Amino acid sequence: MTRKAPKRPTIAKIIWSNIRRIQYIRDISDEDLSLMLECDQRTLRNYDKSPDCIQLKTIQLFCLNAEIDALSLMQ
């Protein structure tokens, strides 16, 4: 029996998790977050399931509207 190595999170998953973390800390609703990212709330739920399709433009919009440095999303 072979053991599988644990999956490592992708960069997209780390970034999306940090966006959601900042959203929680700043008490931003999903409605407001979707306005910040210029998308619908359904897209947010899709990113929750699979953040690999998140676009650079979306990340840039979040950083601009949340007034944070893009590097802070990578930590």
C-alpha positions as a LaTeX table, in Angstrom:
\begin{tabular}{lrrr}
\hline
Residue & $x$ (\AA) & $y$ (\AA) & $z$ (\AA) \\
\hline
Met1 & 0.00 & 0.00 & 0.00 \\
Thr2 & 1.46 & 3.33 & $-1.03$ \\
Arg3 & 0.83 & 6.50 & 0.87 \\
Lys4 & $-0.03$ & 9.67 & $-0.94$ \\
Ala5 & 1.72 & 12.85 & 0.04 \\
Pro6 & $-0.65$ & 15.46 & 1.46 \\
Lys7 & $-1.84$ & 18.00 & $-1.07$ \\
Arg8 & $-0.19$ & 21.37 & $-0.91$ \\
Pro9 & $-2.40$ & 24.40 & $-1.35$ \\
Thr10 & $-2.02$ & 26.25 & $-4.63$ \\
Ile11 & $-1.06$ & 29.91 & $-4.76$ \\
Ala12 & $-4.60$ & 30.72 & $-5.89$ \\
Lys13 & $-6.04$ & 28.91 & $-2.86$ \\
Ile14 & $-3.72$ & 30.78 & $-0.48$ \\
Ile15 & $-4.63$ & 34.13 & $-2.04$ \\
Trp16 & $-8.38$ & 33.41 & $-2.00$ \\
Ser17 & $-8.20$ & 32.21 & 1.61 \\
Asn18 & $-6.47$ & 35.43 & 2.58 \\
Ile19 & $-9.07$ & 37.51 & 0.74 \\
Arg20 & $-11.80$ & 35.71 & 2.68 \\
Arg21 & $-9.83$ & 36.17 & 5.93 \\
Ile22 & $-9.51$ & 39.92 & 5.36 \\
Gln23 & $-13.20$ & 40.04 & 4.46 \\
Tyr24 & $-14.03$ & 38.40 & 7.80 \\
Ile25 & $-11.68$ & 40.61 & 9.83 \\
Arg26 & $-13.02$ & 43.82 & 8.26 \\
Asp27 & $-16.63$ & 42.59 & 8.45 \\
Ile28 & $-17.23$ & 42.96 & 4.71 \\
Ser29 & $-20.42$ & 41.32 & 3.45 \\
Asp30 & $-20.43$ & 39.06 & 0.40 \\
Glu31 & $-22.48$ & 41.70 & $-1.38$ \\
Asp32 & $-19.85$ & 44.37 & $-0.70$ \\
Leu33 & $-17.03$ & 42.01 & $-1.62$ \\
Ser34 & $-18.69$ & 41.21 & $-4.94$ \\
Leu35 & $-18.97$ & 44.95 & $-5.62$ \\
Met36 & $-15.29$ & 45.39 & $-4.77$ \\
Leu37 & $-14.32$ & 42.58 & $-7.15$ \\
Glu38 & $-16.82$ & 43.61 & $-9.83$ \\
Cys39 & $-18.45$ & 40.18 & $-9.95$ \\
Asp40 & $-21.60$ & 38.49 & $-8.63$ \\
Gln41 & $-21.97$ & 36.64 & $-5.39$ \\
Arg42 & $-22.25$ & 33.39 & $-7.31$ \\
Thr43 & $-18.70$ & 33.94 & $-8.56$ \\
Leu44 & $-17.53$ & 34.25 & $-4.95$ \\
Arg45 & $-19.04$ & 30.84 & $-4.19$ \\
Asn46 & $-17.35$ & 29.43 & $-7.29$ \\
Tyr47 & $-14.02$ & 30.77 & $-6.02$ \\
Asp48 & $-14.72$ & 29.08 & $-2.68$ \\
Lys49 & $-15.04$ & 25.75 & $-4.49$ \\
Ser50 & $-12.18$ & 26.26 & $-6.92$ \\
Pro51 & $-10.05$ & 29.39 & $-6.59$ \\
Asp52 & $-7.74$ & 28.26 & $-9.40$ \\
Cys53 & $-9.76$ & 30.29 & $-11.90$ \\
Ile54 & $-9.31$ & 33.59 & $-10.04$ \\
Gln55 & $-7.93$ & 36.29 & $-12.32$ \\
Leu56 & $-5.13$ & 38.72 & $-11.63$ \\
Lys57 & $-7.54$ & 41.59 & $-12.27$ \\
Thr58 & $-9.73$ & 40.34 & $-9.42$ \\
Ile59 & $-6.78$ & 40.26 & $-7.04$ \\
Gln60 & $-5.71$ & 43.74 & $-8.12$ \\
Leu61 & $-9.23$ & 45.09 & $-7.58$ \\
Phe62 & $-9.33$ & 43.65 & $-4.09$ \\
Cys63 & $-5.95$ & 45.13 & $-3.18$ \\
Leu64 & $-6.94$ & 48.52 & $-4.57$ \\
Asn65 & $-10.35$ & 48.65 & $-2.87$ \\
Ala66 & $-9.18$ & 47.15 & 0.42 \\
Glu67 & $-6.11$ & 49.40 & 0.42 \\
Ile68 & $-3.68$ & 46.57 & 1.06 \\
Asp69 & $-0.39$ & 45.48 & $-0.45$ \\
Ala70 & $-0.61$ & 42.51 & $-2.84$ \\
Leu71 & 2.27 & 40.80 & $-1.04$ \\
Ser72 & 0.23 & 40.59 & 2.14 \\
Leu73 & $-2.14$ & 38.18 & 0.35 \\
Met74 & 0.69 & 35.72 & $-0.13$ \\
Gln75 & 1.50 & 35.26 & 3.55 \\
\hline
\end{tabular}
